[in-house]
């Protein structure tokens, strides 16, 4: 795991949409993560970690 990925994972745990935004920008992954985070913090974290590490 590179340093950039490690930082993205830490951000994904603290603020899931922010971690996805730094990795993908304002693409569909960011909006899905934002929506999941608004519905529940845990689904947002799970999705963000899955998207960042895939």
N, C-alpha and C positions, 0 to 999 in steps of 0.2 A: 504494500500500500504506500503510495507516494505521500509526500507532505501535503500537497494540495487536496488530495482525497481525504486525508485525515482531518484537515480543517473543514472541508465540506461536511463530513460526518458529524463533527462537533456542532457545526451550525445547524445541521438537520435535526439534532436532538434539542437544541435550545430554541430555535425558530425554524421550523421545517420549510416554510416557503422561501426563506432567505437562502438556505443551503441549496435548494433546487434552482433558485434564481441565479446564483453565482455559477452554477454548473451549466444551465441551459438558457438563461435569459428569460424573456417573456414568451416562451413557447407554451404549448398545451400542457406540458408537465408541470409548469409553475402554477397554472390556473387550477389544475386538478388538485395539486397539493394544497393550494390556498383554500379551495372549497372543502376538502377533507379536514383541514385544520379548523375551519370554522364550525364544522359539524361535530368535531371532537379532536382533542389534541393528539390522542394516541393514534388514530388512523392517519393523521397527517405525518406523524413521525415515522410510522411503519412505511407509508408510501414514499416518503422522502429518502429513507435509507435504502429502500428497494431500487428506486430510480438512480440514486447516486452510485450504488455499487454494482449495478447491472452492466 
